[in-house]
Amino acid sequence: MPAETDPTLTVMTDAEAEAQAHRIIADFATSYRDQTPLPQYGTAPPVPQPGTPPMSQRTTETARAVMFCSLATVPPGLIAVAVMVASEHANPTVIGMICAAPAAIAVPILALARLLRGAKEATPDVHHHHYAGHVDQRTVHTKTTGLWARTNNQQ
């Protein structure tokens, strides 16, 4: 129904309409933050994040150590190659030996360290027990099986 025929409707000027629109927009919230706490776990599977791939702490430390140690071998190798090229005695065999020297030295040392660590873990601890009086020492093997636990002790 047009405003001329309806007495309850009033016609606004453009300035009044713009002021009314700004008032209405100001009254409405333009953002909402949900304050409910997030669950500790959910049904969605974990998603790998960008950057370093998911690894155990030990693997991460080892990978970083290898990366930093390998970067430490670059400057001496480049200096040696630059000196040989500048002196015009650059031999591909010698350059290969210079570049491979850090790895050729490090690999046997790391292998020996791993072998010694494995041997240390494989050796049992030595226990010395000193008793004063009579001692009854026996070994008991226990096996519990079944839905309703049945214990079978054998001596």
C-alpha positions as CSV (number, residue, x, y, z in Angstrom):
1,M,0.0,0.0,0.0
2,P,1.5,3.4,-0.9
3,A,2.4,5.9,1.8
4,E,-0.1,8.4,0.5
5,T,-3.0,6.1,1.2
6,D,-1.8,4.7,4.6
7,P,-1.8,7.3,7.3
8,T,0.4,5.3,9.7
9,L,3.4,5.4,7.3
10,T,5.6,8.4,7.2
11,V,8.0,9.3,4.4
12,M,11.6,9.9,5.4
13,T,14.1,12.0,3.7
14,D,17.4,10.5,2.5
15,A,19.3,11.9,5.5
16,E,16.7,10.5,7.9
17,A,16.8,7.1,6.2
18,E,20.6,7.0,6.3
19,A,20.6,8.0,10.1
20,Q,18.0,5.3,10.7
21,A,20.1,2.7,8.8
22,H,23.2,3.6,10.8
23,R,21.3,3.2,14.1
24,I,19.9,-0.2,13.1
25,I,23.4,-1.4,12.1
26,A,24.9,-0.2,15.3
27,D,22.2,-2.0,17.4
28,F,23.1,-5.4,15.8
29,A,26.2,-7.4,16.8
30,T,28.5,-7.9,13.9
31,S,30.6,-10.7,15.5
32,Y,30.1,-13.5,18.0
33,R,32.7,-15.4,20.0
34,D,31.6,-18.8,21.4
35,Q,33.0,-19.0,24.9
36,T,32.2,-22.7,25.5
37,P,35.4,-24.7,26.2
38,L,36.7,-26.9,23.4
39,P,36.7,-30.7,24.0
40,Q,40.1,-32.3,24.7
41,Y,39.5,-34.9,21.9
42,G,37.0,-35.5,19.3
43,T,36.0,-37.8,16.5
44,A,38.0,-36.1,13.8
45,P,41.4,-37.7,13.0
46,P,44.5,-35.6,13.6
47,V,45.7,-33.6,10.6
48,P,49.4,-33.0,10.0
49,Q,50.2,-29.3,10.3
50,P,52.5,-27.5,7.9
51,G,56.2,-27.5,8.8
52,T,58.2,-30.3,10.3
53,P,56.3,-33.6,9.9
54,P,55.1,-35.3,13.1
55,M,57.9,-37.4,14.7
56,S,58.8,-38.6,18.1
57,Q,60.9,-36.3,20.3
58,R,64.0,-38.4,19.9
59,T,63.7,-38.5,16.1
60,T,63.1,-34.8,16.0
61,E,66.2,-34.1,18.1
62,T,68.3,-36.5,15.9
63,A,67.1,-35.0,12.6
64,R,67.9,-31.5,13.9
65,A,71.3,-32.5,15.1
66,V,72.1,-34.1,11.7
67,M,70.9,-31.0,9.9
68,F,73.0,-28.6,12.0
69,C,76.1,-30.9,11.9
70,S,75.8,-31.3,8.1
71,L,75.7,-27.5,7.8
72,A,78.9,-27.2,9.8
73,T,80.8,-29.2,7.2
74,V,79.9,-26.9,4.3
75,P,82.3,-23.9,5.0
76,P,85.5,-26.0,5.4
77,G,84.7,-28.0,2.3
78,L,84.0,-24.8,0.3
79,I,87.2,-23.2,1.5
80,A,89.2,-26.2,0.6
81,V,87.7,-26.4,-2.9
82,A,88.2,-22.6,-3.4
83,V,91.8,-22.9,-2.4
84,M,92.4,-25.8,-4.8
85,V,90.6,-24.0,-7.7
86,A,92.6,-20.8,-7.0
87,S,95.9,-22.7,-7.0
88,E,94.9,-24.5,-10.2
89,H,95.5,-27.9,-8.5
90,A,91.8,-28.9,-8.5
91,N,91.7,-32.7,-9.0
92,P,88.2,-34.3,-9.0
93,T,89.5,-37.2,-6.9
94,V,90.9,-34.9,-4.3
95,I,87.8,-32.8,-4.2
96,G,85.7,-36.0,-3.7
97,M,87.9,-37.1,-0.9
98,I,87.6,-33.7,0.8
99,C,83.9,-33.7,0.5
100,A,83.5,-37.3,1.7
101,A,86.1,-37.0,4.6
102,P,83.6,-35.8,7.2
103,A,81.2,-38.6,6.5
104,A,84.0,-41.1,6.2
105,I,85.2,-40.2,9.7
106,A,81.8,-39.7,11.3
107,V,80.1,-43.0,10.1
108,P,82.5,-45.4,11.8
109,I,82.5,-43.3,15.0
110,L,78.7,-43.2,15.2
111,A,78.5,-47.0,14.4
112,L,81.0,-47.8,17.2
113,A,79.1,-45.5,19.6
114,R,75.8,-47.3,18.8
115,L,77.5,-50.7,19.2
116,L,78.9,-49.7,22.6
117,R,75.5,-48.3,23.7
118,G,73.7,-51.5,22.6
119,A,76.3,-53.6,24.5
120,K,75.9,-51.5,27.6
121,E,72.1,-52.0,27.5
122,A,72.5,-55.8,26.9
123,T,74.7,-56.5,29.9
124,P,72.6,-57.3,33.0
125,D,73.2,-55.4,36.2
126,V,75.3,-57.2,38.8
127,H,73.6,-57.6,42.2
128,H,75.4,-58.6,45.4
129,H,73.2,-59.7,48.3
130,H,74.6,-60.2,51.7
131,Y,72.4,-61.9,54.3
132,A,72.8,-62.6,58.0
133,G,70.7,-65.6,58.9
134,H,68.7,-68.3,57.1
135,V,67.5,-67.4,53.6
136,D,64.8,-69.2,51.7
137,Q,65.1,-68.2,48.0
138,R,62.7,-69.6,45.4
139,T,61.4,-68.7,42.0
140,V,57.6,-68.7,41.4
141,H,56.1,-68.6,37.9
142,T,52.5,-67.2,37.9
143,K,50.1,-67.4,35.0
144,T,46.6,-65.9,35.2
145,T,44.2,-66.7,32.3
146,G,40.6,-66.7,31.4
147,L,37.6,-64.3,31.7
148,W,37.3,-65.3,35.3
149,A,40.8,-65.2,36.6
150,R,42.3,-68.5,37.4
151,T,45.8,-68.4,38.9
152,N,48.1,-71.3,38.6
153,N,51.3,-71.0,40.8
154,Q,54.1,-73.4,40.0
155,Q,57.2,-73.8,42.1
